Amino acid sequence: MADPIAATARIDRAIARIERAVATHQQRHDAIAKRHATLRAQIADAVEALDDVIAREERD
């Protein structure tokens, strides 16, 4: 019969690997979300600048 203590240890190690994978995934997600927010802000600034240029051109 299999050793239940060894089986429990294998399950514990598997859970630890899954938890590390989840933490890594969350860190990557957070980094991507931060970059996305930065890019959105930069795009908004660029669109505003283009709108200003277009408005000036229409006045001239």
PDB file of N, H, CA, C and O in Angstrom:
ATOM      1  N   MET A   1       0.849  -1.180   0.000  1.00  0.00           N
ATOM      2  CA  MET A   1       0.000   0.000   0.000  1.00  0.00           C
ATOM      3  C   MET A   1       0.896   1.246   0.000  1.00  0.00           C
ATOM      4  O   MET A   1       1.964   1.265   0.611  1.00  0.00           O
ATOM      5  N   ALA A   2       0.440   2.255  -0.686  1.00  0.00           N
ATOM      6  H   ALA A   2      -0.428   2.240  -1.182  1.00  0.00           H
ATOM      7  CA  ALA A   2       1.201   3.493  -0.786  1.00  0.00           C
ATOM      8  C   ALA A   2       1.267   4.186   0.569  1.00  0.00           C
ATOM      9  O   ALA A   2       0.368   4.080   1.403  1.00  0.00           O
ATOM     10  N   ASP A   3       2.350   4.885   0.743  1.00  0.00           N
ATOM     11  H   ASP A   3       3.080   4.972   0.065  1.00  0.00           H
ATOM     12  CA  ASP A   3       2.565   5.622   1.995  1.00  0.00           C
ATOM     13  C   ASP A   3       1.713   6.891   1.969  1.00  0.00           C
ATOM     14  O   ASP A   3       1.962   7.768   1.141  1.00  0.00           O
ATOM     15  N   PRO A   4       0.721   7.016   2.844  1.00  0.00           N
ATOM     16  CA  PRO A   4      -0.136   8.202   2.829  1.00  0.00           C
ATOM     17  C   PRO A   4       0.621   9.481   3.163  1.00  0.00           C
ATOM     18  O   PRO A   4       0.245  10.558   2.700  1.00  0.00           O
ATOM     19  N   ILE A   5       1.670   9.381   3.951  1.00  0.00           N
ATOM     20  H   ILE A   5       1.976   8.506   4.327  1.00  0.00           H
ATOM     21  CA  ILE A   5       2.458  10.573   4.287  1.00  0.00           C
ATOM     22  C   ILE A   5       3.188  11.072   3.045  1.00  0.00           C
ATOM     23  O   ILE A   5       3.252  12.278   2.809  1.00  0.00           O
ATOM     24  N   ALA A   6       3.742  10.153   2.245  1.00  0.00           N
ATOM     25  H   ALA A   6       3.690   9.173   2.437  1.00  0.00           H
ATOM     26  CA  ALA A   6       4.432  10.531   1.016  1.00  0.00           C
ATOM     27  C   ALA A   6       3.442  11.141   0.026  1.00  0.00           C
ATOM     28  O   ALA A   6       3.755  12.127  -0.641  1.00  0.00           O
ATOM     29  N   ALA A   7       2.258  10.560  -0.067  1.00  0.00           N
ATOM     30  H   ALA A   7       2.004   9.760   0.475  1.00  0.00           H
ATOM     31  CA  ALA A   7       1.236  11.096  -0.973  1.00  0.00           C
ATOM     32  C   ALA A   7       0.833  12.504  -0.549  1.00  0.00           C
ATOM     33  O   ALA A   7       0.666  13.388  -1.389  1.00  0.00           O
ATOM     34  N   THR A   8       0.680  12.706   0.738  1.00  0.00           N
ATOM     35  H   THR A   8       0.816  11.988   1.421  1.00  0.00           H
ATOM     36  CA  THR A   8       0.330  14.029   1.252  1.00  0.00           C
ATOM     37  C   THR A   8       1.447  15.025   0.951  1.00  0.00           C
ATOM     38  O   THR A   8       1.181  16.176   0.604  1.00  0.00           O
ATOM     39  N   ALA A   9       2.683  14.585   1.084  1.00  0.00           N
ATOM     40  H   ALA A   9       2.899  13.650   1.366  1.00  0.00           H
ATOM     41  CA  ALA A   9       3.818  15.466   0.786  1.00  0.00           C
ATOM     42  C   ALA A   9       3.826  15.844  -0.697  1.00  0.00           C
ATOM     43  O   ALA A   9       4.098  16.996  -1.038  1.00  0.00           O
ATOM     44  N   ARG A  10       3.531  14.888  -1.579  1.00  0.00           N
ATOM     45  H   ARG A  10       3.310  13.953  -1.302  1.00  0.00           H
ATOM     46  CA  ARG A  10       3.470  15.193  -3.014  1.00  0.00           C
ATOM     47  C   ARG A  10       2.359  16.184  -3.310  1.00  0.00           C
ATOM     48  O   ARG A  10       2.530  17.096  -4.118  1.00  0.00           O
ATOM     49  N   ILE A  11       1.228  16.005  -2.657  1.00  0.00           N
ATOM     50  H   ILE A  11       1.089  15.263  -2.001  1.00  0.00           H
ATOM     51  CA  ILE A  11       0.103  16.937  -2.849  1.00  0.00           C
ATOM     52  C   ILE A  11       0.492  18.325  -2.354  1.00  0.00           C
ATOM     53  O   ILE A  11       0.202  19.325  -3.011  1.00  0.00           O
ATOM     54  N   ASP A  12       1.143  18.390  -1.205  1.00  0.00           N
ATOM     55  H   ASP A  12       1.379  17.578  -0.671  1.00  0.00           H
ATOM     56  CA  ASP A  12       1.592  19.685  -0.661  1.00  0.00           C
ATOM     57  C   ASP A  12       2.562  20.373  -1.621  1.00  0.00           C
ATOM     58  O   ASP A  12       2.468  21.582  -1.833  1.00  0.00           O
ATOM     59  N   ARG A  13       3.495  19.611  -2.207  1.00  0.00           N
ATOM     60  H   ARG A  13       3.572  18.629  -2.035  1.00  0.00           H
ATOM     61  CA  ARG A  13       4.436  20.203  -3.162  1.00  0.00           C
ATOM     62  C   ARG A  13       3.711  20.689  -4.412  1.00  0.00           C
ATOM     63  O   ARG A  13       4.034  21.745  -4.955  1.00  0.00           O
ATOM     64  N   ALA A  14       2.734  19.915  -4.863  1.00  0.00           N
ATOM     65  H   ALA A  14       2.471  19.057  -4.422  1.00  0.00           H
ATOM     66  CA  ALA A  14       1.957  20.322  -6.043  1.00  0.00           C
ATOM     67  C   ALA A  14       1.188  21.604  -5.761  1.00  0.00           C
ATOM     68  O   ALA A  14       1.130  22.495  -6.608  1.00  0.00           O
ATOM     69  N   ILE A  15       0.605  21.697  -4.588  1.00  0.00           N
ATOM     70  H   ILE A  15       0.651  20.973  -3.900  1.00  0.00           H
ATOM     71  CA  ILE A  15      -0.126  22.918  -4.209  1.00  0.00           C
ATOM     72  C   ILE A  15       0.828  24.105  -4.151  1.00  0.00           C
ATOM     73  O   ILE A  15       0.478  25.202  -4.585  1.00  0.00           O
ATOM     74  N   ALA A  16       2.015  23.898  -3.628  1.00  0.00           N
ATOM     75  H   ALA A  16       2.300  23.007  -3.276  1.00  0.00           H
ATOM     76  CA  ALA A  16       3.004  24.985  -3.548  1.00  0.00           C
ATOM     77  C   ALA A  16       3.380  25.440  -4.961  1.00  0.00           C
ATOM     78  O   ALA A  16       3.510  26.639  -5.208  1.00  0.00           O
ATOM     79  N   ARG A  17       3.558  24.483  -5.900  1.00  0.00           N
ATOM     80  H   ARG A  17       3.453  23.509  -5.699  1.00  0.00           H
ATOM     81  CA  ARG A  17       3.885  24.858  -7.295  1.00  0.00           C
ATOM     82  C   ARG A  17       2.744  25.650  -7.916  1.00  0.00           C
ATOM     83  O   ARG A  17       2.979  26.638  -8.612  1.00  0.00           O
ATOM     84  N   ILE A  18       1.523  25.225  -7.670  1.00  0.00           N
ATOM     85  H   ILE A  18       1.333  24.423  -7.105  1.00  0.00           H
ATOM     86  CA  ILE A  18       0.356  25.937  -8.215  1.00  0.00           C
ATOM     87  C   ILE A  18       0.281  27.345  -7.635  1.00  0.00           C
ATOM     88  O   ILE A  18       0.021  28.304  -8.363  1.00  0.00           O
ATOM     89  N   GLU A  19       0.502  27.473  -6.350  1.00  0.00           N
ATOM     90  H   GLU A  19       0.712  26.694  -5.759  1.00  0.00           H
ATOM     91  CA  GLU A  19       0.459  28.794  -5.717  1.00  0.00           C
ATOM     92  C   GLU A  19       1.539  29.715  -6.277  1.00  0.00           C
ATOM     93  O   GLU A  19       1.295  30.903  -6.484  1.00  0.00           O
ATOM     94  N   ARG A  20       2.744  29.167  -6.525  1.00  0.00           N
ATOM     95  H   ARG A  20       2.942  28.202  -6.357  1.00  0.00           H
ATOM     96  CA  ARG A  20       3.810  29.980  -7.125  1.00  0.00           C
ATOM     97  C   ARG A  20       3.419  30.408  -8.545  1.00  0.00           C
ATOM     98  O   ARG A  20       3.654  31.550  -8.939  1.00  0.00           O
ATOM     99  N   ALA A  21       2.828  29.493  -9.301  1.00  0.00           N
ATOM    100  H   ALA A  21       2.637  28.565  -8.981  1.00  0.00           H
ATOM    101  CA  ALA A  21       2.404  29.817 -10.666  1.00  0.00           C
ATOM    102  C   ALA A  21       1.340  30.906 -10.653  1.00  0.00           C
ATOM    103  O   ALA A  21       1.367  31.815 -11.482  1.00  0.00           O
ATOM    104  N   VAL A  22       0.407  30.815  -9.720  1.00  0.00           N
ATOM    105  H   VAL A  22       0.385  30.076  -9.046  1.00  0.00           H
ATOM    106  CA  VAL A  22      -0.644  31.834  -9.613  1.00  0.00           C
ATOM    107  C   VAL A  22      -0.032  33.186  -9.255  1.00  0.00           C
ATOM    108  O   VAL A  22      -0.420  34.212  -9.815  1.00  0.00           O
ATOM    109  N   ALA A  23       0.910  33.191  -8.336  1.00  0.00           N
ATOM    110  H   ALA A  23       1.225  32.358  -7.881  1.00  0.00           H
ATOM    111  CA  ALA A  23       1.552  34.448  -7.938  1.00  0.00           C
ATOM    112  C   ALA A  23       2.313  35.058  -9.106  1.00  0.00           C
ATOM    113  O   ALA A  23       2.256  36.269  -9.321  1.00  0.00           O
ATOM    114  N   THR A  24       3.025  34.227  -9.860  1.00  0.00           N
ATOM    115  H   THR A  24       3.072  33.244  -9.686  1.00  0.00           H
ATOM    116  CA  THR A  24       3.752  34.716 -11.036  1.00  0.00           C
ATOM    117  C   THR A  24       2.792  35.281 -12.064  1.00  0.00           C
ATOM    118  O   THR A  24       3.034  36.344 -12.634  1.00  0.00           O
ATOM    119  N   HIS A  25       1.703  34.567 -12.298  1.00  0.00           N
ATOM    120  H   HIS A  25       1.506  33.703 -11.835  1.00  0.00           H
ATOM    121  CA  HIS A  25       0.699  35.036 -13.246  1.00  0.00           C
ATOM    122  C   HIS A  25       0.126  36.386 -12.802  1.00  0.00           C
ATOM    123  O   HIS A  25      -0.050  37.284 -13.626  1.00  0.00           O
ATOM    124  N   GLN A  26      -0.159  36.532 -11.531  1.00  0.00           N
ATOM    125  H   GLN A  26      -0.016  35.803 -10.861  1.00  0.00           H
ATOM    126  CA  GLN A  26      -0.708  37.782 -11.010  1.00  0.00           C
ATOM    127  C   GLN A  26       0.284  38.923 -11.180  1.00  0.00           C
ATOM    128  O   GLN A  26      -0.106  40.034 -11.539  1.00  0.00           O
ATOM    129  N   GLN A  27       1.555  38.662 -10.927  1.00  0.00           N
ATOM    130  H   GLN A  27       1.872  37.759 -10.635  1.00  0.00           H
ATOM    131  CA  GLN A  27       2.582  39.700 -11.101  1.00  0.00           C
ATOM    132  C   GLN A  27       2.657  40.127 -12.558  1.00  0.00           C
ATOM    133  O   GLN A  27       2.748  41.318 -12.854  1.00  0.00           O
ATOM    134  N   ARG A  28       2.620  39.165 -13.464  1.00  0.00           N
ATOM    135  H   ARG A  28       2.546  38.197 -13.224  1.00  0.00           H
ATOM    136  CA  ARG A  28       2.648  39.499 -14.898  1.00  0.00           C
ATOM    137  C   ARG A  28       1.414  40.299 -15.288  1.00  0.00           C
ATOM    138  O   ARG A  28       1.508  41.271 -16.037  1.00  0.00           O
ATOM    139  N   HIS A  29       0.268  39.890 -14.780  1.00  0.00           N
ATOM    140  H   HIS A  29       0.192  39.101 -14.171  1.00  0.00           H
ATOM    141  CA  HIS A  29      -0.971  40.604 -15.074  1.00  0.00           C
ATOM    142  C   HIS A  29      -0.892  42.044 -14.578  1.00  0.00           C
ATOM    143  O   HIS A  29      -1.268  42.975 -15.289  1.00  0.00           O
ATOM    144  N   ASP A  30      -0.405  42.217 -13.367  1.00  0.00           N
ATOM    145  H   ASP A  30      -0.099  41.460 -12.789  1.00  0.00           H
ATOM    146  CA  ASP A  30      -0.286  43.562 -12.794  1.00  0.00           C
ATOM    147  C   ASP A  30       0.646  44.434 -13.630  1.00  0.00           C
ATOM    148  O   ASP A  30       0.366  45.611 -13.859  1.00  0.00           O
ATOM    149  N   ALA A  31       1.757  43.851 -14.084  1.00  0.00           N
ATOM    150  H   ALA A  31       1.985  42.896 -13.897  1.00  0.00           H
ATOM    151  CA  ALA A  31       2.710  44.605 -14.905  1.00  0.00           C
ATOM    152  C   ALA A  31       2.075  45.008 -16.231  1.00  0.00           C
ATOM    153  O   ALA A  31       2.244  46.139 -16.686  1.00  0.00           O
ATOM    154  N   ILE A  32       1.353  44.092 -16.844  1.00  0.00           N
ATOM    155  H   ILE A  32       1.216  43.173 -16.474  1.00  0.00           H
ATOM    156  CA  ILE A  32       0.688  44.403 -18.115  1.00  0.00           C
ATOM    157  C   ILE A  32      -0.387  45.461 -17.903  1.00  0.00           C
ATOM    158  O   ILE A  32      -0.519  46.380 -18.712  1.00  0.00           O
ATOM    159  N   ALA A  33      -1.148  45.343 -16.835  1.00  0.00           N
ATOM    160  H   ALA A  33      -1.041  44.597 -16.178  1.00  0.00           H
ATOM    161  CA  ALA A  33      -2.199  46.331 -16.551  1.00  0.00           C
ATOM    162  C   ALA A  33      -1.596  47.718 -16.341  1.00  0.00           C
ATOM    163  O   ALA A  33      -2.160  48.718 -16.786  1.00  0.00           O
ATOM    164  N   LYS A  34      -0.458  47.776 -15.667  1.00  0.00           N
ATOM    165  H   LYS A  34       0.000  46.964 -15.306  1.00  0.00           H
ATOM    166  CA  LYS A  34       0.208  49.064 -15.440  1.00  0.00           C
ATOM    167  C   LYS A  34       0.682  49.661 -16.764  1.00  0.00           C
ATOM    168  O   LYS A  34       0.499  50.852 -17.016  1.00  0.00           O
ATOM    169  N   ARG A  35       1.295  48.823 -17.613  1.00  0.00           N
ATOM    170  H   ARG A  35       1.444  47.855 -17.408  1.00  0.00           H
ATOM    171  CA  ARG A  35       1.740  49.314 -18.928  1.00  0.00           C
ATOM    172  C   ARG A  35       0.544  49.763 -19.766  1.00  0.00           C
ATOM    173  O   ARG A  35       0.617  50.773 -20.467  1.00  0.00           O
ATOM    174  N   HIS A  36      -0.542  49.022 -19.693  1.00  0.00           N
ATOM    175  H   HIS A  36      -0.601  48.202 -19.123  1.00  0.00           H
ATOM    176  CA  HIS A  36      -1.747  49.372 -20.446  1.00  0.00           C
ATOM    177  C   HIS A  36      -2.275  50.737 -20.011  1.00  0.00           C
ATOM    178  O   HIS A  36      -2.633  51.566 -20.847  1.00  0.00           O
ATOM    179  N   ALA A  37      -2.320  50.961 -18.715  1.00  0.00           N
ATOM    180  H   ALA A  37      -2.028  50.287 -18.036  1.00  0.00           H
ATOM    181  CA  ALA A  37      -2.805  52.245 -18.198  1.00  0.00           C
ATOM    182  C   ALA A  37      -1.894  53.386 -18.656  1.00  0.00           C
ATOM    183  O   ALA A  37      -2.372  54.462 -19.015  1.00  0.00           O
ATOM    184  N   THR A  38      -0.588  53.146 -18.640  1.00  0.00           N
ATOM    185  H   THR A  38      -0.200  52.271 -18.348  1.00  0.00           H
ATOM    186  CA  THR A  38       0.361  54.166 -19.096  1.00  0.00           C
ATOM    187  C   THR A  38       0.145  54.474 -20.573  1.00  0.00           C
ATOM    188  O   THR A  38       0.109  55.637 -20.976  1.00  0.00           O
ATOM    189  N   LEU A  39       0.001  53.425 -21.370  1.00  0.00           N
ATOM    190  H   LEU A  39       0.030  52.481 -21.042  1.00  0.00           H
ATOM    191  CA  LEU A  39      -0.222  53.632 -22.805  1.00  0.00           C
ATOM    192  C   LEU A  39      -1.540  54.355 -23.080  1.00  0.00           C
ATOM    193  O   LEU A  39      -1.605  55.224 -23.949  1.00  0.00           O
ATOM    194  N   ARG A  40      -2.575  53.999 -22.348  1.00  0.00           N
ATOM    195  H   ARG A  40      -2.523  53.293 -21.642  1.00  0.00           H
ATOM    196  CA  ARG A  40      -3.866  54.690 -22.523  1.00  0.00           C
ATOM    197  C   ARG A  40      -3.717  56.184 -22.242  1.00  0.00           C
ATOM    198  O   ARG A  40      -4.256  57.013 -22.975  1.00  0.00           O
ATOM    199  N   ALA A  41      -2.992  56.522 -21.191  1.00  0.00           N
ATOM    200  H   ALA A  41      -2.554  55.849 -20.596  1.00  0.00           H
ATOM    201  CA  ALA A  41      -2.787  57.928 -20.845  1.00  0.00           C
ATOM    202  C   ALA A  41      -1.980  58.632 -21.936  1.00  0.00           C
ATOM    203  O   ALA A  41      -2.282  59.768 -22.301  1.00  0.00           O
ATOM    204  N   GLN A  42      -0.962  57.958 -22.450  1.00  0.00           N
ATOM    205  H   GLN A  42      -0.717  57.035 -22.153  1.00  0.00           H
ATOM    206  CA  GLN A  42      -0.155  58.557 -23.519  1.00  0.00           C
ATOM    207  C   GLN A  42      -0.975  58.752 -24.791  1.00  0.00           C
ATOM    208  O   GLN A  42      -0.834  59.766 -25.475  1.00  0.00           O
ATOM    209  N   ILE A  43      -1.819  57.794 -25.103  1.00  0.00           N
ATOM    210  H   ILE A  43      -1.934  56.970 -24.548  1.00  0.00           H
ATOM    211  CA  ILE A  43      -2.675  57.917 -26.283  1.00  0.00           C
ATOM    212  C   ILE A  43      -3.663  59.067 -26.102  1.00  0.00           C
ATOM    213  O   ILE A  43      -3.907  59.837 -27.031  1.00  0.00           O
ATOM    214  N   ALA A  44      -4.223  59.177 -24.910  1.00  0.00           N
ATOM    215  H   ALA A  44      -4.025  58.552 -24.155  1.00  0.00           H
ATOM    216  CA  ALA A  44      -5.152  60.275 -24.637  1.00  0.00           C
ATOM    217  C   ALA A  44      -4.448  61.625 -24.803  1.00  0.00           C
ATOM    218  O   ALA A  44      -5.022  62.560 -25.362  1.00  0.00           O
ATOM    219  N   ASP A  45      -3.208  61.728 -24.318  1.00  0.00           N
ATOM    220  H   ASP A  45      -2.742  60.969 -23.864  1.00  0.00           H
ATOM    221  CA  ASP A  45      -2.443  62.965 -24.481  1.00  0.00           C
ATOM    222  C   ASP A  45      -2.175  63.250 -25.960  1.00  0.00           C
ATOM    223  O   ASP A  45      -2.270  64.394 -26.405  1.00  0.00           O
ATOM    224  N   ALA A  46      -1.843  62.210 -26.712  1.00  0.00           N
ATOM    225  H   ALA A  46      -1.766  61.281 -26.351  1.00  0.00           H
ATOM    226  CA  ALA A  46      -1.561  62.389 -28.140  1.00  0.00           C
ATOM    227  C   ALA A  46      -2.815  62.827 -28.897  1.00  0.00           C
ATOM    228  O   ALA A  46      -2.747  63.705 -29.757  1.00  0.00           O
ATOM    229  N   VAL A  47      -3.943  62.227 -28.582  1.00  0.00           N
ATOM    230  H   VAL A  47      -3.999  61.514 -27.882  1.00  0.00           H
ATOM    231  CA  VAL A  47      -5.195  62.605 -29.235  1.00  0.00           C
ATOM    232  C   VAL A  47      -5.554  64.044 -28.891  1.00  0.00           C
ATOM    233  O   VAL A  47      -6.009  64.792 -29.757  1.00  0.00           O
ATOM    234  N   GLU A  48      -5.358  64.433 -27.657  1.00  0.00           N
ATOM    235  H   GLU A  48      -4.989  63.826 -26.954  1.00  0.00           H
ATOM    236  CA  GLU A  48      -5.630  65.813 -27.254  1.00  0.00           C
ATOM    237  C   GLU A  48      -4.721  66.780 -28.011  1.00  0.00           C
ATOM    238  O   GLU A  48      -5.172  67.834 -28.458  1.00  0.00           O
ATOM    239  N   ALA A  49      -3.457  66.429 -28.153  1.00  0.00           N
ATOM    240  H   ALA A  49      -3.091  65.573 -27.789  1.00  0.00           H
ATOM    241  CA  ALA A  49      -2.528  67.282 -28.896  1.00  0.00           C
ATOM    242  C   ALA A  49      -2.942  67.396 -30.359  1.00  0.00           C
ATOM    243  O   ALA A  49      -2.874  68.479 -30.940  1.00  0.00           O
ATOM    244  N   LEU A  50      -3.367  66.297 -30.951  1.00  0.00           N
ATOM    245  H   LEU A  50      -3.422  65.417 -30.479  1.00  0.00           H
ATOM    246  CA  LEU A  50      -3.843  66.340 -32.342  1.00  0.00           C
ATOM    247  C   LEU A  50      -5.096  67.194 -32.465  1.00  0.00           C
ATOM    248  O   LEU A  50      -5.233  67.964 -33.415  1.00  0.00           O
ATOM    249  N   ASP A  51      -6.001  67.065 -31.517  1.00  0.00           N
ATOM    250  H   ASP A  51      -5.890  66.440 -30.744  1.00  0.00           H
ATOM    251  CA  ASP A  51      -7.206  67.898 -31.522  1.00  0.00           C
ATOM    252  C   ASP A  51      -6.841  69.378 -31.462  1.00  0.00           C
ATOM    253  O   ASP A  51      -7.452  70.201 -32.143  1.00  0.00           O
ATOM    254  N   ASP A  52      -5.838  69.716 -30.640  1.00  0.00           N
ATOM    255  H   ASP A  52      -5.342  69.047 -30.087  1.00  0.00           H
ATOM    256  CA  ASP A  52      -5.391  71.104 -30.546  1.00  0.00           C
ATOM    257  C   ASP A  52      -4.820  71.593 -31.876  1.00  0.00           C
ATOM    258  O   ASP A  52      -5.097  72.716 -32.298  1.00  0.00           O
ATOM    259  N   VAL A  53      -4.033  70.761 -32.526  1.00  0.00           N
ATOM    260  H   VAL A  53      -3.808  69.849 -32.183  1.00  0.00           H
ATOM    261  CA  VAL A  53      -3.454  71.136 -33.828  1.00  0.00           C
ATOM    262  C   VAL A  53      -4.560  71.333 -34.861  1.00  0.00           C
ATOM    263  O   VAL A  53      -4.540  72.301 -35.622  1.00  0.00           O
ATOM    264  N   ILE A  54      -5.511  70.427 -34.886  1.00  0.00           N
ATOM    265  H   ILE A  54      -5.528  69.641 -34.268  1.00  0.00           H
ATOM    266  CA  ILE A  54      -6.627  70.534 -35.838  1.00  0.00           C
ATOM    267  C   ILE A  54      -7.427  71.801 -35.561  1.00  0.00           C
ATOM    268  O   ILE A  54      -7.813  72.500 -36.498  1.00  0.00           O
ATOM    269  N   ALA A  55      -7.680  72.103 -34.309  1.00  0.00           N
ATOM    270  H   ALA A  55      -7.367  71.534 -33.548  1.00  0.00           H
ATOM    271  CA  ALA A  55      -8.447  73.295 -33.957  1.00  0.00           C
ATOM    272  C   ALA A  55      -7.706  74.554 -34.392  1.00  0.00           C
ATOM    273  O   ALA A  55      -8.328  75.492 -34.891  1.00  0.00           O
ATOM    274  N   ARG A  56      -6.385  74.588 -34.209  1.00  0.00           N
ATOM    275  H   ARG A  56      -5.881  73.825 -33.804  1.00  0.00           H
ATOM    276  CA  ARG A  56      -5.597  75.746 -34.648  1.00  0.00           C
ATOM    277  C   ARG A  56      -5.628  75.888 -36.162  1.00  0.00           C
ATOM    278  O   ARG A  56      -5.733  76.998 -36.684  1.00  0.00           O
ATOM    279  N   GLU A  57      -5.536  74.772 -36.862  1.00  0.00           N
ATOM    280  H   GLU A  57      -5.449  73.870 -36.438  1.00  0.00           H
ATOM    281  CA  GLU A  57      -5.569  74.815 -38.321  1.00  0.00           C
ATOM    282  C   GLU A  57      -6.911  75.320 -38.841  1.00  0.00           C
ATOM    283  O   GLU A  57      -6.971  76.029 -39.845  1.00  0.00           O
ATOM    284  N   GLU A  58      -7.978  74.951 -38.153  1.00  0.00           N
ATOM    285  H   GLU A  58      -7.929  74.375 -37.337  1.00  0.00           H
ATOM    286  CA  GLU A  58      -9.319  75.388 -38.575  1.00  0.00           C
ATOM    287  C   GLU A  58      -9.507  76.878 -38.343  1.00  0.00           C
ATOM    288  O   GLU A  58     -10.262  77.522 -39.071  1.00  0.00           O
ATOM    289  N   ARG A  59      -8.834  77.439 -37.342  1.00  0.00           N
ATOM    290  H   ARG A  59      -8.220  76.916 -36.750  1.00  0.00           H
ATOM    291  CA  ARG A  59      -8.955  78.870 -37.068  1.00  0.00           C
ATOM    292  C   ARG A  59      -8.176  79.692 -38.074  1.00  0.00           C
ATOM    293  O   ARG A  59      -8.547  80.830 -38.362  1.00  0.00           O
ATOM    294  N   ASP A  60      -7.102  79.136 -38.613  1.00  0.00           N
ATOM    295  H   ASP A  60      -6.801  78.212 -38.379  1.00  0.00           H
ATOM    296  CA  ASP A  60      -6.254  79.895 -39.545  1.00  0.00           C
ATOM    297  C   ASP A  60      -6.798  79.921 -40.948  1.00  0.00           C
ATOM    298  O   ASP A  60      -6.190  80.521 -41.834  1.00  0.00           O
TER     299      ASP A  60
END
